[in-house]
Amino acid sequence: MRYQTGGRVILDAVDLTVKSGESVAISGPSGSGKSTLLMCALGLLKPVSGTVHVHGERIDQLPGRRLLKLRRESFGIVFQAGELLPELTPVENVAIAALLSNFSRNEAFTRAEELLAELGVPITSTDTGTLSGGEQQRVAVARALINRPSIILADEPTGALDTAAREAVSDLLFGLPSIWECGLVVVTHDQKVAARAQRRLLLQDGLLIPAAEPSEIGAVS
Ligand SMILES: Nc1ncnc2c1ncn2[C@@H]1O[C@H](COP(=O)(O)OP(=O)(O)OP(=O)(O)O)[C@@H](O)[C@H]1O
């Protein structure tokens, strides 16, 4: 796949396949195109050449409504912070994703409560904005999971967290592929987080290449 904007090539010949049950970490310099790659995977940006498939279905040419439906059903998305509505309760924040996918109100709220309990978020009527950063990321993960996606895309999911919360959210995220039988792609600058993935890739100069193992960093020969 190739993506360019304003005459500048951001992604050049990028090829990535993620299987269910697999975790992949993508690192790379700031501005190298990591978020752009996730946007292309979601069908929010159109590659100038190449294709994007989910479960064998080509999504880069789907019309708007079908793309929106497929995105809601197949993808779970977790960002660094800020995508939750702070004035809603955690249950409401999670249920809203199911309501948008046409679940009944009853089912959406029941599933949201079950998921939050499973992920260790206290179910209270507290506004989401008053939760800790780690708790908010658990809510974001619950929201990403509620439609039982095939693939979870996480963009710097631990970037705003302290060390303890980073560990806890990493445990949660990297446990998802085996428990939920989904694929996981984590974009991260944090090499400790990247090290948890089964496959570690580096996006540089528009190319996605295997990342050096931690023990190789700085090696000379
Ligand atoms: N709509 C746009 N128009 C022009 N350039 C853009 C647009 N969107 C992104 N870019 C450029 O594409 C490049 C890649 O941006 P992107 O956000 O994907 O990088 P990144 O690797 O995720 O960076 P970071 O690690 O800092 O988040 C950047 O140089 C950015 O300025």
The ligand as an ORCA input file, in Angstrom:
! r2SCAN-3c Opt
* xyz 0 1
  N      -3.776     15.785      6.202
  C      -2.463     15.889      6.092
  N      -1.922     16.723      5.191
  C      -0.595     16.834      5.048
  N       0.289     16.138      5.788
  C      -0.199     15.298      6.698
  C      -1.596     15.120      6.909
  N      -1.756     14.195      7.882
  C      -0.527     13.838      8.269
  N       0.401     14.482      7.564
  C       1.853     14.343      7.686
  O       2.137     12.969      7.539
  C       3.267     12.626      8.343
  C       2.919     11.411      9.157
  O       2.044     11.787     10.230
  P       1.573     10.726     11.316
  O       0.719     11.461     12.278
  O       1.009      9.553     10.629
  O       2.959     10.328     11.982
  P       3.248      9.476     13.296
  O       4.327      8.515     12.949
  O       1.971      8.916     13.814
  O       3.804     10.611     14.259
  P       3.803     10.706     15.872
  O       4.670      9.591     16.354
  O       4.423     12.047     16.118
  O       2.378     10.619     16.321
  C       3.600     13.850      9.169
  O       4.719     14.484      8.600
  C       2.377     14.700      9.054
  O       2.715     16.072      9.127
*
